Amino acid sequence: MNSADSKIKILIIGEEHIRKKVSRHYLSLEENGPFDTYFFVDDRSGITRNNDDLRYLRIKFARRAPTGIFGLIMYWITLLSFFFRIRPHLIEVYSAIHSLALLPFAWFACLKGVPITMVCRGEIHPTQYYQRGLLYRICFQRLLKLSRLIIVKETYMDPILDKLAPKVPRIRWHNSIPLTAVHSFDRDEDVVLFLNRFEKTRNLELIVHSAQIVKQKFNSVQFLLVGATTHLSEKSGIYKAQVRYEAALLSLIQSMKLDKTVRVLPFTDMPSNFYDLAKIYLLPADHVFCNYSLLEAMERGVPPIVCDELDPAARLIVQHEKNGLIARRDAQDLAQAVCRLLGDEEFRKDLGKEARKTVEEDFNLHRSINVLSTAYKELIYAGRKKVCQF
């Protein structure tokens, strides 16, 4: 890096759109070190373009989605043009990217001496990774091996990374969130909240069945399921699987005559109003650690109910009867846990206060960002060169 250049420029690639939760940690990175961050996104859904709260970000939109030969060529031209304009010192690639689209650019960046870091999220879970095509997996492994550092987001990733890229250094950097002012732990209405991306592994049908049971004891209870993407499916084909799951979920709600008890609401990038409304946050997912929305709810004093049968790491966040409840992946058990909190307001508020304290102490972005900042500074200033593995 030129000594006259006081900023480390990071080019971030790999998300279809920029999520506010992602932009927050880059803003914190800039505030805590000599960094400037730049985003290159497809934004086929239009979420980023239409979000005024993201105007402060340095964003370049791809001219075409990376599909088909013409789309790939236009994607590469736009990306290369952006690369030469900003001349980044570091490229950060999210595992959500289509590896075939990015691999040629990664080779080019490597030849130019620009280090690549790979941010591995849920896409690298074995149940998802091995369902991908062979060409995708070959290209993805090449990307991993071209990387100078791998950022591991989840606890289950080490075995598969040991197999795919055993020699690439990695650090564990789980989700963390910025703290807001302390809010009231009181709630006026019996609202149970699920706010997350709608996926089969999140087991929303269990929530619907539990709602039927809870309603028998708390007739005014409202279950809000926030995260539907049906309204985005016409803009981007990446939501097709979710839309099918949502349709089945809506059909279940109607068949059980729970339309007035269980409401399905669209994805939102402004979730705070829902957290301030909810008494309970419900996440009966297969994978709990380290869910961002779960942390957000806890930070706002909403006690969570989660399941840990398929993810023992859930207990790294939720401690049973201290800052939340852990229930079995069973509608009856989930319902009992919900009823317990709805029926004991003091206990619910005590759990909410401890949930907030957990985030303050263990998942505070302003503390954890130093780990990432230090790793990137060492990577840049060390100036070590890595021979590309073609």
C-alpha positions as CSV (number, residue, x, y, z in Angstrom):
1,M,0.0,0.0,0.0
2,N,1.3,3.4,-0.9
3,S,2.5,5.1,2.3
4,A,0.9,8.3,1.2
5,D,-2.5,6.6,1.3
6,S,-3.8,6.8,4.8
7,K,-6.9,4.6,4.3
8,I,-7.2,0.9,3.7
9,K,-9.8,0.5,1.0
10,I,-12.0,-2.6,1.2
11,L,-14.1,-3.8,-1.7
12,I,-17.0,-6.0,-0.5
13,I,-18.6,-8.4,-3.0
14,G,-21.1,-11.2,-2.7
15,E,-24.5,-10.0,-1.5
16,E,-27.5,-9.6,-3.7
17,H,-28.4,-6.5,-1.7
18,I,-26.9,-4.7,1.2
19,R,-28.6,-5.5,4.5
20,K,-28.6,-2.9,7.1
21,K,-27.2,-5.3,9.7
22,V,-24.2,-5.8,7.4
23,S,-23.7,-2.1,6.7
24,R,-23.6,-1.4,10.4
25,H,-20.5,-3.4,11.1
26,Y,-18.6,-1.8,8.1
27,L,-19.6,1.6,9.5
28,S,-18.2,0.6,12.8
29,L,-15.1,-0.7,11.1
30,E,-14.5,2.7,9.5
31,E,-15.1,4.5,12.8
32,N,-12.5,2.3,14.6
33,G,-9.7,2.2,12.0
34,P,-8.2,3.7,8.8
35,F,-10.8,2.0,6.5
36,D,-13.0,3.0,3.6
37,T,-15.5,0.4,2.5
38,Y,-17.0,0.0,-1.0
39,F,-19.8,-2.3,-2.0
40,F,-20.4,-4.1,-5.3
41,V,-23.9,-5.6,-5.5
42,D,-26.5,-7.0,-7.9
43,D,-29.6,-5.7,-6.1
44,R,-32.0,-7.5,-8.4
45,S,-34.7,-7.1,-5.8
46,G,-34.2,-3.3,-5.6
47,I,-33.9,-3.3,-1.8
48,T,-30.7,-1.4,-1.7
49,R,-31.6,1.2,-4.4
50,N,-34.8,2.0,-2.6
51,N,-33.4,2.3,0.9
52,D,-32.6,5.9,1.7
53,D,-30.9,4.9,4.9
54,L,-28.1,3.3,2.8
55,R,-27.3,6.5,0.8
56,Y,-24.2,7.1,2.9
57,L,-22.6,3.9,1.6
58,R,-20.2,3.8,-1.4
59,I,-22.1,1.5,-3.7
60,K,-21.7,0.3,-7.3
61,F,-24.5,-1.7,-8.8
62,A,-23.7,-4.5,-11.3
63,R,-25.1,-3.7,-14.8
64,R,-26.3,-7.3,-15.2
65,A,-27.0,-10.2,-12.9
66,P,-24.2,-12.8,-13.3
67,T,-26.2,-15.3,-15.4
68,G,-25.7,-16.2,-19.0
69,I,-22.6,-15.3,-21.0
70,F,-23.7,-11.8,-21.8
71,G,-24.7,-11.1,-18.2
72,L,-21.3,-12.5,-17.0
73,I,-19.4,-10.3,-19.4
74,M,-21.2,-7.2,-18.3
75,Y,-20.8,-8.1,-14.7
76,W,-17.0,-8.5,-15.1
77,I,-16.7,-5.3,-17.0
78,T,-18.6,-3.3,-14.4
79,L,-16.6,-4.9,-11.6
80,L,-13.2,-4.4,-13.2
81,S,-14.1,-0.7,-13.9
82,F,-15.0,-0.3,-10.2
83,F,-11.8,-2.1,-9.2
84,F,-9.6,0.3,-11.2
85,R,-11.5,3.3,-10.0
86,I,-11.1,2.7,-6.3
87,R,-7.9,0.5,-6.4
88,P,-8.7,-1.5,-3.2
89,H,-6.1,-2.8,-0.8
90,L,-8.3,-5.7,0.2
91,I,-11.3,-7.6,-1.3
92,E,-13.8,-9.2,1.0
93,V,-16.0,-11.9,-0.6
94,Y,-19.2,-13.3,0.9
95,S,-19.9,-17.0,0.5
96,A,-23.3,-16.1,-1.0
97,I,-21.7,-15.1,-4.3
98,H,-22.0,-17.4,-7.3
99,S,-18.4,-18.7,-7.3
100,L,-18.3,-19.2,-11.0
101,A,-19.0,-15.5,-11.6
102,L,-16.3,-14.3,-9.3
103,L,-13.5,-16.8,-9.8
104,P,-11.9,-15.1,-12.8
105,F,-11.9,-11.8,-11.1
106,A,-10.4,-13.4,-8.0
107,W,-7.5,-14.8,-10.1
108,F,-7.0,-11.3,-11.6
109,A,-7.0,-9.6,-8.1
110,C,-4.5,-12.2,-6.9
111,L,-2.2,-11.5,-9.8
112,K,-2.4,-7.8,-8.9
113,G,-1.3,-8.6,-5.4
114,V,-4.6,-7.6,-3.7
115,P,-5.4,-10.0,-0.9
116,I,-8.8,-11.7,-0.7
117,T,-10.7,-12.6,2.5
118,M,-13.7,-15.0,2.4
119,V,-16.6,-14.4,4.7
120,C,-18.3,-17.8,5.3
121,R,-21.9,-17.7,6.4
122,G,-24.7,-20.3,6.3
123,E,-24.1,-21.1,2.6
124,I,-21.2,-23.3,3.6
125,H,-23.3,-25.6,5.8
126,P,-22.8,-29.2,4.6
127,T,-26.5,-29.8,4.0
128,Q,-26.5,-26.8,1.6
129,Y,-23.0,-27.0,0.1
130,Y,-23.2,-30.6,-1.1
131,Q,-26.5,-30.0,-2.8
132,R,-24.8,-27.5,-5.1
133,G,-23.5,-28.6,-8.5
134,L,-20.0,-29.9,-9.0
135,L,-18.8,-26.9,-11.0
136,Y,-20.0,-24.5,-8.3
137,R,-18.2,-26.6,-5.6
138,I,-15.0,-26.7,-7.6
139,C,-15.0,-22.9,-8.1
140,F,-16.0,-22.3,-4.5
141,Q,-13.0,-24.3,-3.3
142,R,-10.7,-22.4,-5.6
143,L,-12.0,-19.1,-4.1
144,L,-11.3,-20.4,-0.6
145,K,-7.8,-21.4,-1.6
146,L,-7.1,-18.1,-3.2
147,S,-8.1,-16.4,0.1
148,R,-5.5,-15.1,2.5
149,L,-7.9,-15.2,5.4
150,I,-11.2,-16.9,6.0
151,I,-13.8,-15.2,8.4
152,V,-15.8,-18.0,10.0
153,K,-19.2,-16.9,11.1
154,E,-20.6,-20.1,12.5
155,T,-19.4,-22.8,14.9
156,Y,-20.2,-25.8,12.6
157,M,-17.9,-24.6,9.7
158,D,-14.5,-25.8,10.8
159,P,-14.8,-29.5,9.7
160,I,-15.8,-28.6,6.1
161,L,-13.2,-25.8,5.9
162,D,-10.6,-28.3,7.2
163,K,-11.4,-30.4,4.2
164,L,-11.8,-27.6,1.5
165,A,-9.0,-25.2,2.5
166,P,-6.9,-26.6,5.4
167,K,-3.9,-24.3,4.8
168,V,-5.8,-21.0,4.7
169,P,-5.6,-19.0,8.0
170,R,-9.0,-18.3,9.5
171,I,-10.5,-16.4,12.4
172,R,-13.9,-16.8,14.1
173,W,-15.9,-13.6,14.0
174,H,-19.5,-14.2,14.9
175,N,-22.4,-11.8,14.6
176,S,-22.5,-8.9,17.0
177,I,-24.7,-5.8,17.1
178,P,-24.5,-2.1,18.0
179,L,-26.1,-1.2,21.3
180,T,-29.0,1.2,21.5
181,A,-30.4,3.1,24.4
182,V,-32.0,1.0,27.1
183,H,-35.7,0.8,26.4
184,S,-38.6,-0.2,28.7
185,F,-39.1,-3.9,29.3
186,D,-42.8,-3.4,29.7
187,R,-45.1,-4.5,26.9
188,D,-48.8,-3.7,26.6
189,E,-50.0,-6.6,24.4
190,D,-49.4,-10.4,24.2
191,V,-47.3,-10.4,21.0
192,V,-45.0,-13.3,20.1
193,L,-42.6,-12.5,17.4
194,F,-40.7,-14.4,14.7
195,L,-38.6,-12.0,12.6
196,N,-36.2,-13.7,10.2
197,R,-35.8,-15.0,6.8
198,F,-38.5,-17.6,6.0
199,E,-36.7,-20.9,5.5
200,K,-37.7,-24.5,6.1
201,T,-34.9,-24.9,8.7
202,R,-36.5,-22.3,10.8
203,N,-39.6,-24.5,11.4
204,L,-42.3,-21.9,11.2
205,E,-45.0,-24.5,11.0
206,L,-44.1,-25.4,14.6
207,I,-44.9,-21.8,15.5
208,V,-48.3,-22.0,13.8
209,H,-49.2,-25.2,15.7
210,S,-48.0,-23.8,19.0
211,A,-50.1,-20.7,18.3
212,Q,-53.2,-22.8,18.2
213,I,-52.4,-24.2,21.7
214,V,-51.4,-20.9,23.2
215,K,-54.6,-19.3,21.9
216,Q,-56.7,-21.6,24.1
217,K,-55.2,-20.0,27.2
218,F,-54.4,-16.5,26.0
219,N,-57.2,-15.6,23.6
220,S,-55.8,-12.2,22.6
221,V,-52.3,-13.4,21.8
222,Q,-50.9,-12.4,18.4
223,F,-48.1,-14.3,16.6
224,L,-46.3,-12.0,14.1
225,L,-44.2,-13.8,11.5
226,V,-42.1,-11.1,9.8
227,G,-39.9,-11.8,6.8
228,A,-42.1,-12.8,3.9
229,T,-40.5,-12.2,0.5
230,T,-43.4,-13.0,-1.9
231,H,-43.6,-9.3,-2.9
232,L,-40.0,-9.5,-4.0
233,S,-40.3,-12.7,-6.1
234,E,-41.2,-10.9,-9.3
235,K,-38.0,-8.8,-9.0
236,S,-35.6,-11.5,-8.2
237,G,-35.7,-15.3,-8.8
238,I,-33.5,-15.9,-5.8
239,Y,-36.6,-15.9,-3.6
240,K,-38.5,-18.6,-5.4
241,A,-37.8,-21.3,-2.8
242,Q,-38.9,-19.0,0.0
243,V,-42.1,-18.1,-1.8
244,R,-43.0,-21.7,-2.1
245,Y,-42.4,-22.2,1.6
246,E,-44.4,-19.1,2.5
247,A,-47.3,-20.3,0.3
248,A,-47.4,-23.6,2.3
249,L,-47.2,-21.7,5.5
250,L,-50.2,-19.5,4.6
251,S,-52.2,-22.5,3.6
252,L,-51.5,-24.1,6.9
253,I,-52.6,-21.0,8.8
254,Q,-55.8,-20.8,6.8
255,S,-56.6,-24.5,7.2
256,M,-56.2,-24.2,11.0
257,K,-58.4,-21.0,11.0
258,L,-55.7,-19.0,12.6
259,D,-55.8,-16.0,10.3
260,K,-56.6,-13.6,13.2
261,T,-54.0,-15.1,15.5
262,V,-51.0,-15.6,13.2
263,R,-50.1,-12.8,10.8
264,V,-47.5,-13.1,8.0
265,L,-45.8,-9.8,7.3
266,P,-43.2,-8.7,4.7
267,F,-39.5,-8.5,5.2
268,T,-38.4,-5.3,6.8
269,D,-35.0,-3.6,7.1
270,M,-36.4,-1.6,10.1
271,P,-37.2,-4.2,12.7
272,S,-37.0,-2.1,15.9
273,N,-40.7,-1.4,16.0
274,F,-41.5,-5.1,16.1
275,Y,-39.0,-5.7,18.9
276,D,-40.4,-2.9,21.0
277,L,-43.9,-4.4,20.5
278,A,-43.1,-8.1,21.3
279,K,-43.1,-9.8,24.6
280,I,-41.4,-12.9,23.3
281,Y,-39.0,-13.7,20.4
282,L,-39.5,-17.2,19.1
283,L,-36.9,-19.1,17.0
284,P,-37.4,-22.8,16.8
285,A,-34.7,-23.1,14.2
286,D,-32.3,-26.0,13.4
287,H,-29.4,-23.4,13.6
288,V,-29.6,-20.8,16.3
289,F,-26.0,-19.6,16.8
290,C,-25.3,-16.8,15.9
291,N,-28.6,-15.5,14.5
292,Y,-28.5,-11.7,14.0
293,S,-32.2,-11.1,14.6
294,L,-32.1,-13.1,17.8
295,L,-29.3,-10.8,19.1
296,E,-31.3,-7.7,18.0
297,A,-34.4,-9.0,19.9
298,M,-32.4,-9.7,23.0
299,E,-30.7,-6.3,22.9
300,R,-34.2,-4.7,23.0
301,G,-35.0,-6.7,26.1
302,V,-37.2,-9.4,24.4
303,P,-36.6,-12.8,26.0
304,P,-36.1,-15.5,23.4
305,I,-37.4,-19.1,23.2
306,V,-35.1,-21.3,21.1
307,C,-34.4,-25.0,20.4
308,D,-31.0,-26.6,20.8
309,E,-31.5,-30.2,19.8
310,L,-29.8,-29.8,16.4
311,D,-27.6,-26.9,17.5
312,P,-26.0,-27.2,20.9
313,A,-24.2,-23.9,20.3
314,A,-27.6,-22.2,20.9
315,R,-26.6,-22.3,24.6
316,L,-23.7,-20.0,23.9
317,I,-26.4,-17.3,23.5
318,V,-29.5,-18.5,25.4
319,Q,-29.1,-19.8,28.9
320,H,-32.2,-21.6,30.0
321,E,-34.2,-19.7,32.6
322,K,-31.6,-17.0,32.9
323,N,-31.9,-14.9,29.7
324,G,-34.5,-17.0,27.8
325,L,-36.0,-20.4,27.5
326,I,-34.8,-23.5,25.6
327,A,-37.6,-25.8,24.4
328,R,-37.9,-29.0,22.4
329,R,-38.6,-28.9,18.7
330,D,-42.2,-29.7,19.5
331,A,-45.3,-27.5,19.2
332,Q,-46.6,-28.5,22.6
333,D,-43.3,-27.7,24.4
334,L,-43.0,-24.4,22.5
335,A,-46.5,-23.5,23.5
336,Q,-45.9,-24.3,27.2
337,A,-42.8,-22.1,27.1
338,V,-44.7,-19.2,25.5
339,C,-47.6,-19.6,28.1
340,R,-45.1,-19.6,30.9
341,L,-43.7,-16.2,29.9
342,L,-47.1,-14.7,29.0
343,G,-48.4,-15.8,32.4
344,D,-45.5,-14.5,34.5
345,E,-44.8,-10.9,33.6
346,E,-42.0,-10.4,36.3
347,F,-40.2,-13.5,35.2
348,R,-40.5,-12.4,31.5
349,K,-39.0,-9.0,32.3
350,D,-36.2,-10.5,34.3
351,L,-35.3,-12.7,31.4
352,G,-35.5,-9.7,29.1
353,K,-33.1,-7.7,31.3
354,E,-30.6,-10.5,31.3
355,A,-31.0,-11.0,27.6
356,R,-30.0,-7.3,27.1
357,K,-27.0,-7.8,29.5
358,T,-25.8,-10.8,27.5
359,V,-25.6,-8.8,24.3
360,E,-23.9,-5.9,26.1
361,E,-21.2,-8.2,27.4
362,D,-20.7,-10.9,24.7
363,F,-22.2,-9.7,21.4
364,N,-21.4,-6.0,21.4
365,L,-20.3,-4.8,18.0
366,H,-18.1,-1.9,19.3
367,R,-16.0,-4.5,21.2
368,S,-15.9,-7.3,18.6
369,I,-15.1,-5.0,15.6
370,N,-11.6,-4.6,17.0
371,V,-10.9,-8.3,16.2
372,L,-11.7,-7.8,12.6
373,S,-9.9,-4.4,12.4
374,T,-6.7,-5.9,13.8
375,A,-6.8,-8.9,11.5
376,Y,-7.2,-6.7,8.4
377,K,-4.4,-4.3,9.5
378,E,-2.0,-7.2,10.0
379,L,-3.0,-8.7,6.6
380,I,-2.3,-5.5,4.8
381,Y,0.7,-4.2,6.6
382,A,2.5,-7.6,6.7
383,G,2.7,-7.4,2.9
384,R,3.1,-11.2,2.5
385,K,2.6,-12.5,-1.0
386,K,0.7,-15.6,-1.8
387,V,1.3,-17.6,-5.0
388,C,-2.0,-18.1,-6.8
389,Q,-3.1,-21.8,-6.9
390,F,-4.5,-22.3,-10.4
